[in-house]
Amino acid sequence: MDAKPYVHKILKPDGTMVDCSPAGEYFTLEELRAAMDGGWVENINLSGGFVMIIDEEGRLKDLPRNNLATELVGVPGVYIVGNALICLDKGEEIG
């Protein structure tokens, strides 16, 4: 029996989570930008083999604070704004 593919999650500032998967095996830059509602993307390494993708310019855009994503990062004084995509970290690829 094949293993069920991992379903990535977009954590929204309002506390909701939305399933998200790449069109292919890995996310393209365009797909990552779309998940962040456009703009530059930045990755944050998380424990357990995961990575968080965020909008690099989220604070400049005055995006709302994302408490769930901030809690996952777990660094005092650091907070995340806007959407945050949680993915498996596959080295050079994200997916």
PDB file of N, CA, C and O in Angstrom:
ATOM      1  N   MET A   1       0.843  -1.182   0.000  1.00  0.00           N
ATOM      2  CA  MET A   1       0.000   0.000   0.000  1.00  0.00           C
ATOM      3  C   MET A   1       0.887   1.244   0.000  1.00  0.00           C
ATOM      4  O   MET A   1       1.811   1.346   0.807  1.00  0.00           O
ATOM      5  N   ASP A   2       0.613   2.188  -0.898  1.00  0.00           N
ATOM      6  CA  ASP A   2       1.401   3.406  -0.984  1.00  0.00           C
ATOM      7  C   ASP A   2       1.103   4.315   0.200  1.00  0.00           C
ATOM      8  O   ASP A   2      -0.022   4.384   0.693  1.00  0.00           O
ATOM      9  N   ALA A   3       2.153   5.013   0.641  1.00  0.00           N
ATOM     10  CA  ALA A   3       1.976   5.970   1.732  1.00  0.00           C
ATOM     11  C   ALA A   3       1.162   7.156   1.224  1.00  0.00           C
ATOM     12  O   ALA A   3       1.302   7.578   0.075  1.00  0.00           O
ATOM     13  N   LYS A   4       0.329   7.674   2.080  1.00  0.00           N
ATOM     14  CA  LYS A   4      -0.469   8.845   1.724  1.00  0.00           C
ATOM     15  C   LYS A   4       0.468  10.040   1.570  1.00  0.00           C
ATOM     16  O   LYS A   4       1.317  10.264   2.433  1.00  0.00           O
ATOM     17  N   PRO A   5       0.334  10.819   0.481  1.00  0.00           N
ATOM     18  CA  PRO A   5       1.209  11.979   0.317  1.00  0.00           C
ATOM     19  C   PRO A   5       0.955  13.011   1.412  1.00  0.00           C
ATOM     20  O   PRO A   5      -0.166  13.172   1.895  1.00  0.00           O
ATOM     21  N   TYR A   6       2.010  13.692   1.781  1.00  0.00           N
ATOM     22  CA  TYR A   6       1.910  14.719   2.813  1.00  0.00           C
ATOM     23  C   TYR A   6       1.089  15.886   2.282  1.00  0.00           C
ATOM     24  O   TYR A   6       1.288  16.320   1.147  1.00  0.00           O
ATOM     25  N   VAL A   7       0.185  16.385   3.082  1.00  0.00           N
ATOM     26  CA  VAL A   7      -0.601  17.564   2.727  1.00  0.00           C
ATOM     27  C   VAL A   7      -0.013  18.749   3.479  1.00  0.00           C
ATOM     28  O   VAL A   7       0.017  18.769   4.709  1.00  0.00           O
ATOM     29  N   HIS A   8       0.447  19.723   2.729  1.00  0.00           N
ATOM     30  CA  HIS A   8       1.029  20.930   3.310  1.00  0.00           C
ATOM     31  C   HIS A   8      -0.104  21.818   3.817  1.00  0.00           C
ATOM     32  O   HIS A   8      -1.249  21.679   3.387  1.00  0.00           O
ATOM     33  N   LYS A   9       0.216  22.718   4.718  1.00  0.00           N
ATOM     34  CA  LYS A   9      -0.804  23.590   5.309  1.00  0.00           C
ATOM     35  C   LYS A   9      -0.396  25.048   5.175  1.00  0.00           C
ATOM     36  O   LYS A   9       0.762  25.411   5.381  1.00  0.00           O
ATOM     37  N   ILE A  10      -1.371  25.870   4.827  1.00  0.00           N
ATOM     38  CA  ILE A  10      -1.194  27.313   4.913  1.00  0.00           C
ATOM     39  C   ILE A  10      -1.855  27.745   6.208  1.00  0.00           C
ATOM     40  O   ILE A  10      -3.053  27.543   6.406  1.00  0.00           O
ATOM     41  N   LEU A  11      -1.064  28.341   7.087  1.00  0.00           N
ATOM     42  CA  LEU A  11      -1.583  28.879   8.345  1.00  0.00           C
ATOM     43  C   LEU A  11      -1.930  30.340   8.095  1.00  0.00           C
ATOM     44  O   LEU A  11      -1.062  31.135   7.732  1.00  0.00           O
ATOM     45  N   LYS A  12      -3.180  30.691   8.287  1.00  0.00           N
ATOM     46  CA  LYS A  12      -3.639  32.056   8.028  1.00  0.00           C
ATOM     47  C   LYS A  12      -3.662  32.862   9.332  1.00  0.00           C
ATOM     48  O   LYS A  12      -3.803  32.289  10.412  1.00  0.00           O
ATOM     49  N   PRO A  13      -3.525  34.176   9.235  1.00  0.00           N
ATOM     50  CA  PRO A  13      -3.516  35.007  10.439  1.00  0.00           C
ATOM     51  C   PRO A  13      -4.775  34.888  11.294  1.00  0.00           C
ATOM     52  O   PRO A  13      -4.726  35.132  12.500  1.00  0.00           O
ATOM     53  N   ASP A  14      -5.904  34.515  10.684  1.00  0.00           N
ATOM     54  CA  ASP A  14      -7.144  34.386  11.458  1.00  0.00           C
ATOM     55  C   ASP A  14      -7.233  33.061  12.209  1.00  0.00           C
ATOM     56  O   ASP A  14      -8.240  32.784  12.861  1.00  0.00           O
ATOM     57  N   GLY A  15      -6.173  32.232  12.121  1.00  0.00           N
ATOM     58  CA  GLY A  15      -6.137  30.969  12.849  1.00  0.00           C
ATOM     59  C   GLY A  15      -6.613  29.770  12.052  1.00  0.00           C
ATOM     60  O   GLY A  15      -6.533  28.640  12.535  1.00  0.00           O
ATOM     61  N   THR A  16      -7.107  29.992  10.839  1.00  0.00           N
ATOM     62  CA  THR A  16      -7.541  28.867  10.016  1.00  0.00           C
ATOM     63  C   THR A  16      -6.348  28.230   9.312  1.00  0.00           C
ATOM     64  O   THR A  16      -5.309  28.862   9.119  1.00  0.00           O
ATOM     65  N   MET A  17      -6.521  26.959   8.932  1.00  0.00           N
ATOM     66  CA  MET A  17      -5.502  26.225   8.184  1.00  0.00           C
ATOM     67  C   MET A  17      -6.134  25.707   6.904  1.00  0.00           C
ATOM     68  O   MET A  17      -7.253  25.195   6.916  1.00  0.00           O
ATOM     69  N   VAL A  18      -5.411  25.843   5.800  1.00  0.00           N
ATOM     70  CA  VAL A  18      -5.895  25.429   4.495  1.00  0.00           C
ATOM     71  C   VAL A  18      -4.915  24.415   3.916  1.00  0.00           C
ATOM     72  O   VAL A  18      -3.705  24.645   3.923  1.00  0.00           O
ATOM     73  N   ASP A  19      -5.434  23.284   3.409  1.00  0.00           N
ATOM     74  CA  ASP A  19      -4.577  22.303   2.745  1.00  0.00           C
ATOM     75  C   ASP A  19      -4.013  22.901   1.464  1.00  0.00           C
ATOM     76  O   ASP A  19      -4.678  23.680   0.782  1.00  0.00           O
ATOM     77  N   CYS A  20      -2.786  22.529   1.149  1.00  0.00           N
ATOM     78  CA  CYS A  20      -2.121  23.052  -0.034  1.00  0.00           C
ATOM     79  C   CYS A  20      -1.119  22.013  -0.518  1.00  0.00           C
ATOM     80  O   CYS A  20      -0.366  21.459   0.283  1.00  0.00           O
ATOM     81  N   SER A  21      -1.102  21.747  -1.804  1.00  0.00           N
ATOM     82  CA  SER A  21      -0.149  20.799  -2.375  1.00  0.00           C
ATOM     83  C   SER A  21       0.408  21.365  -3.670  1.00  0.00           C
ATOM     84  O   SER A  21      -0.288  22.100  -4.369  1.00  0.00           O
ATOM     85  N   PRO A  22       1.657  21.035  -4.006  1.00  0.00           N
ATOM     86  CA  PRO A  22       2.223  21.504  -5.271  1.00  0.00           C
ATOM     87  C   PRO A  22       1.564  20.799  -6.452  1.00  0.00           C
ATOM     88  O   PRO A  22       1.036  19.697  -6.304  1.00  0.00           O
ATOM     89  N   ALA A  23       1.594  21.425  -7.607  1.00  0.00           N
ATOM     90  CA  ALA A  23       1.040  20.806  -8.814  1.00  0.00           C
ATOM     91  C   ALA A  23       1.861  19.587  -9.215  1.00  0.00           C
ATOM     92  O   ALA A  23       1.319  18.600  -9.711  1.00  0.00           O
ATOM     93  N   GLY A  24       3.170  19.662  -8.997  1.00  0.00           N
ATOM     94  CA  GLY A  24       4.065  18.545  -9.299  1.00  0.00           C
ATOM     95  C   GLY A  24       4.592  17.941  -8.012  1.00  0.00           C
ATOM     96  O   GLY A  24       3.913  17.932  -6.986  1.00  0.00           O
ATOM     97  N   GLU A  25       5.817  17.438  -8.087  1.00  0.00           N
ATOM     98  CA  GLU A  25       6.420  16.836  -6.895  1.00  0.00           C
ATOM     99  C   GLU A  25       6.863  17.897  -5.888  1.00  0.00           C
ATOM    100  O   GLU A  25       6.822  17.674  -4.677  1.00  0.00           O
ATOM    101  N   TYR A  26       7.287  19.055  -6.405  1.00  0.00           N
ATOM    102  CA  TYR A  26       7.777  20.138  -5.557  1.00  0.00           C
ATOM    103  C   TYR A  26       7.034  21.427  -5.883  1.00  0.00           C
ATOM    104  O   TYR A  26       6.468  21.569  -6.967  1.00  0.00           O
ATOM    105  N   PHE A  27       7.039  22.367  -4.937  1.00  0.00           N
ATOM    106  CA  PHE A  27       6.460  23.683  -5.175  1.00  0.00           C
ATOM    107  C   PHE A  27       7.356  24.476  -6.119  1.00  0.00           C
ATOM    108  O   PHE A  27       8.581  24.435  -6.005  1.00  0.00           O
ATOM    109  N   THR A  28       6.739  25.197  -7.050  1.00  0.00           N
ATOM    110  CA  THR A  28       7.479  26.144  -7.877  1.00  0.00           C
ATOM    111  C   THR A  28       7.503  27.482  -7.141  1.00  0.00           C
ATOM    112  O   THR A  28       6.734  27.699  -6.205  1.00  0.00           O
ATOM    113  N   LEU A  29       8.387  28.369  -7.572  1.00  0.00           N
ATOM    114  CA  LEU A  29       8.439  29.695  -6.967  1.00  0.00           C
ATOM    115  C   LEU A  29       7.099  30.406  -7.137  1.00  0.00           C
ATOM    116  O   LEU A  29       6.642  31.099  -6.228  1.00  0.00           O
ATOM    117  N   GLU A  30       6.483  30.238  -8.278  1.00  0.00           N
ATOM    118  CA  GLU A  30       5.185  30.876  -8.523  1.00  0.00           C
ATOM    119  C   GLU A  30       4.121  30.357  -7.556  1.00  0.00           C
ATOM    120  O   GLU A  30       3.292  31.127  -7.071  1.00  0.00           O
ATOM    121  N   GLU A  31       4.146  29.054  -7.277  1.00  0.00           N
ATOM    122  CA  GLU A  31       3.183  28.483  -6.328  1.00  0.00           C
ATOM    123  C   GLU A  31       3.427  29.014  -4.917  1.00  0.00           C
ATOM    124  O   GLU A  31       2.478  29.294  -4.185  1.00  0.00           O
ATOM    125  N   LEU A  32       4.690  29.149  -4.538  1.00  0.00           N
ATOM    126  CA  LEU A  32       5.011  29.691  -3.211  1.00  0.00           C
ATOM    127  C   LEU A  32       4.551  31.138  -3.105  1.00  0.00           C
ATOM    128  O   LEU A  32       3.970  31.539  -2.097  1.00  0.00           O
ATOM    129  N   ARG A  33       4.810  31.912  -4.140  1.00  0.00           N
ATOM    130  CA  ARG A  33       4.373  33.315  -4.133  1.00  0.00           C
ATOM    131  C   ARG A  33       2.851  33.421  -4.069  1.00  0.00           C
ATOM    132  O   ARG A  33       2.316  34.288  -3.378  1.00  0.00           O
ATOM    133  N   ALA A  34       2.161  32.552  -4.779  1.00  0.00           N
ATOM    134  CA  ALA A  34       0.690  32.565  -4.753  1.00  0.00           C
ATOM    135  C   ALA A  34       0.172  32.248  -3.352  1.00  0.00           C
ATOM    136  O   ALA A  34      -0.803  32.849  -2.902  1.00  0.00           O
ATOM    137  N   ALA A  35       0.813  31.312  -2.664  1.00  0.00           N
ATOM    138  CA  ALA A  35       0.397  30.961  -1.297  1.00  0.00           C
ATOM    139  C   ALA A  35       0.592  32.133  -0.342  1.00  0.00           C
ATOM    140  O   ALA A  35      -0.113  32.244   0.661  1.00  0.00           O
ATOM    141  N   MET A  36       1.549  33.010  -0.654  1.00  0.00           N
ATOM    142  CA  MET A  36       1.823  34.181   0.177  1.00  0.00           C
ATOM    143  C   MET A  36       1.099  35.417  -0.347  1.00  0.00           C
ATOM    144  O   MET A  36       1.344  36.523   0.135  1.00  0.00           O
ATOM    145  N   ASP A  37       0.220  35.249  -1.317  1.00  0.00           N
ATOM    146  CA  ASP A  37      -0.502  36.360  -1.949  1.00  0.00           C
ATOM    147  C   ASP A  37       0.441  37.306  -2.683  1.00  0.00           C
ATOM    148  O   ASP A  37       0.231  38.519  -2.689  1.00  0.00           O
ATOM    149  N   GLY A  38       1.484  36.748  -3.305  1.00  0.00           N
ATOM    150  CA  GLY A  38       2.416  37.518  -4.118  1.00  0.00           C
ATOM    151  C   GLY A  38       3.620  38.000  -3.337  1.00  0.00           C
ATOM    152  O   GLY A  38       3.659  37.916  -2.109  1.00  0.00           O
ATOM    153  N   GLY A  39       4.605  38.508  -4.067  1.00  0.00           N
ATOM    154  CA  GLY A  39       5.787  39.076  -3.434  1.00  0.00           C
ATOM    155  C   GLY A  39       6.919  38.086  -3.226  1.00  0.00           C
ATOM    156  O   GLY A  39       6.887  36.955  -3.711  1.00  0.00           O
ATOM    157  N   TRP A  40       7.910  38.543  -2.494  1.00  0.00           N
ATOM    158  CA  TRP A  40       9.093  37.746  -2.194  1.00  0.00           C
ATOM    159  C   TRP A  40       8.780  36.745  -1.097  1.00  0.00           C
ATOM    160  O   TRP A  40       7.969  37.015  -0.211  1.00  0.00           O
ATOM    161  N   VAL A  41       9.428  35.585  -1.160  1.00  0.00           N
ATOM    162  CA  VAL A  41       9.223  34.570  -0.128  1.00  0.00           C
ATOM    163  C   VAL A  41      10.519  34.343   0.636  1.00  0.00           C
ATOM    164  O   VAL A  41      11.615  34.517   0.101  1.00  0.00           O
ATOM    165  N   GLU A  42      10.374  33.959   1.877  1.00  0.00           N
ATOM    166  CA  GLU A  42      11.508  33.673   2.763  1.00  0.00           C
ATOM    167  C   GLU A  42      11.217  32.360   3.466  1.00  0.00           C
ATOM    168  O   GLU A  42      10.072  32.081   3.824  1.00  0.00           O
ATOM    169  N   ASN A  43      12.255  31.548   3.663  1.00  0.00           N
ATOM    170  CA  ASN A  43      12.037  30.290   4.379  1.00  0.00           C
ATOM    171  C   ASN A  43      12.653  30.343   5.769  1.00  0.00           C
ATOM    172  O   ASN A  43      13.693  30.965   5.988  1.00  0.00           O
ATOM    173  N   ILE A  44      11.987  29.678   6.695  1.00  0.00           N
ATOM    174  CA  ILE A  44      12.446  29.548   8.081  1.00  0.00           C
ATOM    175  C   ILE A  44      12.506  28.061   8.381  1.00  0.00           C
ATOM    176  O   ILE A  44      11.496  27.365   8.279  1.00  0.00           O
ATOM    177  N   ASN A  45      13.674  27.571   8.749  1.00  0.00           N
ATOM    178  CA  ASN A  45      13.816  26.153   9.082  1.00  0.00           C
ATOM    179  C   ASN A  45      13.173  25.871  10.429  1.00  0.00           C
ATOM    180  O   ASN A  45      13.413  26.574  11.410  1.00  0.00           O
ATOM    181  N   LEU A  46      12.353  24.830  10.457  1.00  0.00           N
ATOM    182  CA  LEU A  46      11.700  24.380  11.678  1.00  0.00           C
ATOM    183  C   LEU A  46      12.269  23.024  12.068  1.00  0.00           C
ATOM    184  O   LEU A  46      12.962  22.389  11.272  1.00  0.00           O
ATOM    185  N   SER A  47      11.990  22.585  13.258  1.00  0.00           N
ATOM    186  CA  SER A  47      12.446  21.261  13.687  1.00  0.00           C
ATOM    187  C   SER A  47      11.613  20.176  13.011  1.00  0.00           C
ATOM    188  O   SER A  47      10.547  20.456  12.463  1.00  0.00           O
ATOM    189  N   GLY A  48      12.095  18.959  13.052  1.00  0.00           N
ATOM    190  CA  GLY A  48      11.342  17.823  12.539  1.00  0.00           C
ATOM    191  C   GLY A  48      11.326  17.690  11.030  1.00  0.00           C
ATOM    192  O   GLY A  48      10.500  16.957  10.487  1.00  0.00           O
ATOM    193  N   GLY A  49      12.229  18.388  10.336  1.00  0.00           N
ATOM    194  CA  GLY A  49      12.288  18.266   8.883  1.00  0.00           C
ATOM    195  C   GLY A  49      11.275  19.105   8.136  1.00  0.00           C
ATOM    196  O   GLY A  49      10.895  18.773   7.013  1.00  0.00           O
ATOM    197  N   PHE A  50      10.833  20.195   8.752  1.00  0.00           N
ATOM    198  CA  PHE A  50       9.859  21.075   8.118  1.00  0.00           C
ATOM    199  C   PHE A  50      10.468  22.448   7.880  1.00  0.00           C
ATOM    200  O   PHE A  50      11.456  22.826   8.508  1.00  0.00           O
ATOM    201  N   VAL A  51       9.865  23.174   6.972  1.00  0.00           N
ATOM    202  CA  VAL A  51      10.254  24.545   6.681  1.00  0.00           C
ATOM    203  C   VAL A  51       8.977  25.380   6.596  1.00  0.00           C
ATOM    204  O   VAL A  51       7.933  24.898   6.157  1.00  0.00           O
ATOM    205  N   MET A  52       9.078  26.627   7.021  1.00  0.00           N
ATOM    206  CA  MET A  52       7.960  27.568   6.942  1.00  0.00           C
ATOM    207  C   MET A  52       8.308  28.610   5.884  1.00  0.00           C
ATOM    208  O   MET A  52       9.394  29.191   5.908  1.00  0.00           O
ATOM    209  N   ILE A  53       7.392  28.839   4.968  1.00  0.00           N
ATOM    210  CA  ILE A  53       7.558  29.850   3.934  1.00  0.00           C
ATOM    211  C   ILE A  53       6.667  31.033   4.304  1.00  0.00           C
ATOM    212  O   ILE A  53       5.476  30.872   4.569  1.00  0.00           O
ATOM    213  N   ILE A  54       7.269  32.229   4.318  1.00  0.00           N
ATOM    214  CA  ILE A  54       6.517  33.434   4.676  1.00  0.00           C
ATOM    215  C   ILE A  54       6.769  34.529   3.636  1.00  0.00           C
ATOM    216  O   ILE A  54       7.659  34.408   2.795  1.00  0.00           O
ATOM    217  N   ASP A  55       5.980  35.585   3.708  1.00  0.00           N
ATOM    218  CA  ASP A  55       6.155  36.764   2.861  1.00  0.00           C
ATOM    219  C   ASP A  55       7.283  37.598   3.466  1.00  0.00           C
ATOM    220  O   ASP A  55       7.157  38.119   4.575  1.00  0.00           O
ATOM    221  N   GLU A  56       8.380  37.718   2.729  1.00  0.00           N
ATOM    222  CA  GLU A  56       9.550  38.444   3.230  1.00  0.00           C
ATOM    223  C   GLU A  56       9.235  39.902   3.558  1.00  0.00           C
ATOM    224  O   GLU A  56       9.851  40.487   4.449  1.00  0.00           O
ATOM    225  N   GLU A  57       8.288  40.481   2.846  1.00  0.00           N
ATOM    226  CA  GLU A  57       7.950  41.890   3.044  1.00  0.00           C
ATOM    227  C   GLU A  57       6.661  42.075   3.838  1.00  0.00           C
ATOM    228  O   GLU A  57       6.054  43.145   3.798  1.00  0.00           O
ATOM    229  N   GLY A  58       6.245  41.046   4.553  1.00  0.00           N
ATOM    230  CA  GLY A  58       4.979  41.087   5.273  1.00  0.00           C
ATOM    231  C   GLY A  58       4.843  42.243   6.247  1.00  0.00           C
ATOM    232  O   GLY A  58       3.776  42.848   6.351  1.00  0.00           O
ATOM    233  N   ARG A  59       5.911  42.552   6.957  1.00  0.00           N
ATOM    234  CA  ARG A  59       5.832  43.672   7.919  1.00  0.00           C
ATOM    235  C   ARG A  59       5.735  45.007   7.198  1.00  0.00           C
ATOM    236  O   ARG A  59       5.021  45.905   7.644  1.00  0.00           O
ATOM    237  N   LEU A  60       6.455  45.145   6.078  1.00  0.00           N
ATOM    238  CA  LEU A  60       6.370  46.383   5.300  1.00  0.00           C
ATOM    239  C   LEU A  60       4.965  46.580   4.734  1.00  0.00           C
ATOM    240  O   LEU A  60       4.499  47.708   4.579  1.00  0.00           O
ATOM    241  N   LYS A  61       4.302  45.471   4.430  1.00  0.00           N
ATOM    242  CA  LYS A  61       2.933  45.514   3.903  1.00  0.00           C
ATOM    243  C   LYS A  61       1.899  45.641   5.014  1.00  0.00           C
ATOM    244  O   LYS A  61       0.700  45.720   4.745  1.00  0.00           O
ATOM    245  N   ASP A  62       2.359  45.660   6.252  1.00  0.00           N
ATOM    246  CA  ASP A  62       1.488  45.768   7.424  1.00  0.00           C
ATOM    247  C   ASP A  62       0.467  44.626   7.477  1.00  0.00           C
ATOM    248  O   ASP A  62      -0.707  44.838   7.781  1.00  0.00           O
ATOM    249  N   LEU A  63       0.945  43.401   7.173  1.00  0.00           N
ATOM    250  CA  LEU A  63       0.075  42.226   7.242  1.00  0.00           C
ATOM    251  C   LEU A  63      -0.229  41.890   8.699  1.00  0.00           C
ATOM    252  O   LEU A  63       0.572  42.201   9.581  1.00  0.00           O
ATOM    253  N   PRO A  64      -1.368  41.265   8.963  1.00  0.00           N
ATOM    254  CA  PRO A  64      -1.734  40.934  10.344  1.00  0.00           C
ATOM    255  C   PRO A  64      -0.831  39.848  10.933  1.00  0.00           C
ATOM    256  O   PRO A  64      -0.324  38.980  10.224  1.00  0.00           O
ATOM    257  N   ARG A  65      -0.653  39.926  12.227  1.00  0.00           N
ATOM    258  CA  ARG A  65       0.160  38.946  12.951  1.00  0.00           C
ATOM    259  C   ARG A  65      -0.470  37.556  12.847  1.00  0.00           C
ATOM    260  O   ARG A  65      -1.690  37.401  12.907  1.00  0.00           O
ATOM    261  N   ASN A  66       0.395  36.553  12.689  1.00  0.00           N
ATOM    262  CA  ASN A  66      -0.031  35.162  12.597  1.00  0.00           C
ATOM    263  C   ASN A  66       0.447  34.455  13.870  1.00  0.00           C
ATOM    264  O   ASN A  66       1.594  34.014  13.946  1.00  0.00           O
ATOM    265  N   ASN A  67      -0.430  34.352  14.856  1.00  0.00           N
ATOM    266  CA  ASN A  67      -0.044  33.812  16.159  1.00  0.00           C
ATOM    267  C   ASN A  67       0.356  32.343  16.112  1.00  0.00           C
ATOM    268  O   ASN A  67       1.297  31.948  16.799  1.00  0.00           O
ATOM    269  N   LEU A  68      -0.330  31.527  15.323  1.00  0.00           N
ATOM    270  CA  LEU A  68       0.011  30.108  15.241  1.00  0.00           C
ATOM    271  C   LEU A  68       1.394  29.920  14.623  1.00  0.00           C
ATOM    272  O   LEU A  68       2.199  29.141  15.133  1.00  0.00           O
ATOM    273  N   ALA A  69       1.672  30.621  13.537  1.00  0.00           N
ATOM    274  CA  ALA A  69       2.991  30.534  12.901  1.00  0.00           C
ATOM    275  C   ALA A  69       4.074  31.058  13.840  1.00  0.00           C
ATOM    276  O   ALA A  69       5.163  30.488  13.910  1.00  0.00           O
ATOM    277  N   THR A  70       3.783  32.128  14.554  1.00  0.00           N
ATOM    278  CA  THR A  70       4.738  32.682  15.517  1.00  0.00           C
ATOM    279  C   THR A  70       5.062  31.660  16.594  1.00  0.00           C
ATOM    280  O   THR A  70       6.220  31.504  16.979  1.00  0.00           O
ATOM    281  N   GLU A  71       4.045  30.966  17.078  1.00  0.00           N
ATOM    282  CA  GLU A  71       4.242  29.941  18.107  1.00  0.00           C
ATOM    283  C   GLU A  71       5.105  28.790  17.584  1.00  0.00           C
ATOM    284  O   GLU A  71       5.944  28.265  18.316  1.00  0.00           O
ATOM    285  N   LEU A  72       4.907  28.396  16.330  1.00  0.00           N
ATOM    286  CA  LEU A  72       5.703  27.318  15.746  1.00  0.00           C
ATOM    287  C   LEU A  72       7.178  27.693  15.627  1.00  0.00           C
ATOM    288  O   LEU A  72       8.049  26.847  15.828  1.00  0.00           O
ATOM    289  N   VAL A  73       7.462  28.941  15.304  1.00  0.00           N
ATOM    290  CA  VAL A  73       8.855  29.392  15.210  1.00  0.00           C
ATOM    291  C   VAL A  73       9.498  29.357  16.587  1.00  0.00           C
ATOM    292  O   VAL A  73      10.639  28.916  16.725  1.00  0.00           O
ATOM    293  N   GLY A  74       8.788  29.811  17.598  1.00  0.00           N
ATOM    294  CA  GLY A  74       9.230  29.676  18.980  1.00  0.00           C
ATOM    295  C   GLY A  74      10.477  30.440  19.367  1.00  0.00           C
ATOM    296  O   GLY A  74      11.223  29.995  20.240  1.00  0.00           O
ATOM    297  N   VAL A  75      10.723  31.579  18.739  1.00  0.00           N
ATOM    298  CA  VAL A  75      11.882  32.401  19.085  1.00  0.00           C
ATOM    299  C   VAL A  75      11.370  33.670  19.760  1.00  0.00           C
ATOM    300  O   VAL A  75      10.628  34.437  19.145  1.00  0.00           O
ATOM    301  N   PRO A  76      11.754  33.902  21.016  1.00  0.00           N
ATOM    302  CA  PRO A  76      11.279  35.097  21.715  1.00  0.00           C
ATOM    303  C   PRO A  76      11.589  36.376  20.927  1.00  0.00           C
ATOM    304  O   PRO A  76      12.698  36.555  20.425  1.00  0.00           O
ATOM    305  N   GLY A  77      10.610  37.242  20.832  1.00  0.00           N
ATOM    306  CA  GLY A  77      10.783  38.515  20.149  1.00  0.00           C
ATOM    307  C   GLY A  77      10.575  38.461  18.646  1.00  0.00           C
ATOM    308  O   GLY A  77      10.540  39.503  17.992  1.00  0.00           O
ATOM    309  N   VAL A  78      10.435  37.262  18.085  1.00  0.00           N
ATOM    310  CA  VAL A  78      10.209  37.109  16.646  1.00  0.00           C
ATOM    311  C   VAL A  78       8.738  36.790  16.421  1.00  0.00           C
ATOM    312  O   VAL A  78       8.188  35.890  17.056  1.00  0.00           O
ATOM    313  N   TYR A  79       8.108  37.521  15.522  1.00  0.00           N
ATOM    314  CA  TYR A  79       6.719  37.208  15.204  1.00  0.00           C
ATOM    315  C   TYR A  79       6.536  37.171  13.689  1.00  0.00           C
ATOM    316  O   TYR A  79       7.224  37.865  12.940  1.00  0.00           O
ATOM    317  N   ILE A  80       5.593  36.345  13.265  1.00  0.00           N
ATOM    318  CA  ILE A  80       5.299  36.126  11.853  1.00  0.00           C
ATOM    319  C   ILE A  80       4.018  36.871  11.500  1.00  0.00           C
ATOM    320  O   ILE A  80       3.079  36.925  12.294  1.00  0.00           O
ATOM    321  N   VAL A  81       3.993  37.446  10.298  1.00  0.00           N
ATOM    322  CA  VAL A  81       2.791  38.128   9.812  1.00  0.00           C
ATOM    323  C   VAL A  81       2.358  37.498   8.489  1.00  0.00           C
ATOM    324  O   VAL A  81       3.173  36.932   7.760  1.00  0.00           O
ATOM    325  N   GLY A  82       1.077  37.604   8.197  1.00  0.00           N
ATOM    326  CA  GLY A  82       0.551  37.083   6.940  1.00  0.00           C
ATOM    327  C   GLY A  82       0.457  35.568   6.926  1.00  0.00           C
ATOM    328  O   GLY A  82       0.563  34.916   7.964  1.00  0.00           O
ATOM    329  N   ASN A  83       0.257  35.020   5.742  1.00  0.00           N
ATOM    330  CA  ASN A  83       0.168  33.570   5.574  1.00  0.00           C
ATOM    331  C   ASN A  83       1.520  32.918   5.824  1.00  0.00           C
ATOM    332  O   ASN A  83       2.565  33.528   5.597  1.00  0.00           O
ATOM    333  N   ALA A  84       1.492  31.679   6.292  1.00  0.00           N
ATOM    334  CA  ALA A  84       2.706  30.885   6.483  1.00  0.00           C
ATOM    335  C   ALA A  84       2.431  29.485   5.949  1.00  0.00           C
ATOM    336  O   ALA A  84       1.480  28.828   6.374  1.00  0.00           O
ATOM    337  N   LEU A  85       3.259  29.035   5.025  1.00  0.00           N
ATOM    338  CA  LEU A  85       3.108  27.712   4.426  1.00  0.00           C
ATOM    339  C   LEU A  85       4.074  26.754   5.108  1.00  0.00           C
ATOM    340  O   LEU A  85       5.279  27.005   5.142  1.00  0.00           O
ATOM    341  N   ILE A  86       3.553  25.658   5.650  1.00  0.00           N
ATOM    342  CA  ILE A  86       4.377  24.637   6.302  1.00  0.00           C
ATOM    343  C   ILE A  86       4.578  23.500   5.308  1.00  0.00           C
ATOM    344  O   ILE A  86       3.614  22.913   4.816  1.00  0.00           O
ATOM    345  N   CYS A  87       5.849  23.193   5.015  1.00  0.00           N
ATOM    346  CA  CYS A  87       6.209  22.177   4.017  1.00  0.00           C
ATOM    347  C   CYS A  87       7.257  21.238   4.585  1.00  0.00           C
ATOM    348  O   CYS A  87       7.912  21.533   5.585  1.00  0.00           O
ATOM    349  N   LEU A  88       7.397  20.105   3.923  1.00  0.00           N
ATOM    350  CA  LEU A  88       8.523  19.223   4.200  1.00  0.00           C
ATOM    351  C   LEU A  88       9.781  19.858   3.627  1.00  0.00           C
ATOM    352  O   LEU A  88       9.757  20.405   2.525  1.00  0.00           O
ATOM    353  N   ASP A  89      10.873  19.787   4.367  1.00  0.00           N
ATOM    354  CA  ASP A  89      12.156  20.300   3.896  1.00  0.00           C
ATOM    355  C   ASP A  89      12.867  19.168   3.170  1.00  0.00           C
ATOM    356  O   ASP A  89      13.281  18.185   3.785  1.00  0.00           O
ATOM    357  N   LYS A  90      13.003  19.314   1.866  1.00  0.00           N
ATOM    358  CA  LYS A  90      13.657  18.279   1.059  1.00  0.00           C
ATOM    359  C   LYS A  90      14.958  18.809   0.467  1.00  0.00           C
ATOM    360  O   LYS A  90      15.274  18.539  -0.692  1.00  0.00           O
ATOM    361  N   GLY A  91      15.705  19.557   1.261  1.00  0.00           N
ATOM    362  CA  GLY A  91      16.984  20.086   0.798  1.00  0.00           C
ATOM    363  C   GLY A  91      16.800  21.245  -0.158  1.00  0.00           C
ATOM    364  O   GLY A  91      16.247  22.282   0.209  1.00  0.00           O
ATOM    365  N   GLU A  92      17.266  21.069  -1.384  1.00  0.00           N
ATOM    366  CA  GLU A  92      17.186  22.135  -2.383  1.00  0.00           C
ATOM    367  C   GLU A  92      15.767  22.365  -2.888  1.00  0.00           C
ATOM    368  O   GLU A  92      15.466  23.423  -3.441  1.00  0.00           O
ATOM    369  N   GLU A  93      14.905  21.390  -2.703  1.00  0.00           N
ATOM    370  CA  GLU A  93      13.525  21.490  -3.169  1.00  0.00           C
ATOM    371  C   GLU A  93      12.592  21.633  -1.971  1.00  0.00           C
ATOM    372  O   GLU A  93      12.933  21.230  -0.858  1.00  0.00           O
ATOM    373  N   ILE A  94      11.431  22.199  -2.200  1.00  0.00           N
ATOM    374  CA  ILE A  94      10.427  22.335  -1.147  1.00  0.00           C
ATOM    375  C   ILE A  94       9.201  21.565  -1.588  1.00  0.00           C
ATOM    376  O   ILE A  94       8.624  21.842  -2.640  1.00  0.00           O
ATOM    377  N   GLY A  95       8.815  20.618  -0.794  1.00  0.00           N
ATOM    378  CA  GLY A  95       7.647  19.858  -1.189  1.00  0.00           C
ATOM    379  C   GLY A  95       7.413  18.752  -0.257  1.00  0.00           C
ATOM    380  O   GLY A  95       6.461  17.991  -0.429  1.00  0.00           O
TER     381      GLY A  95
END
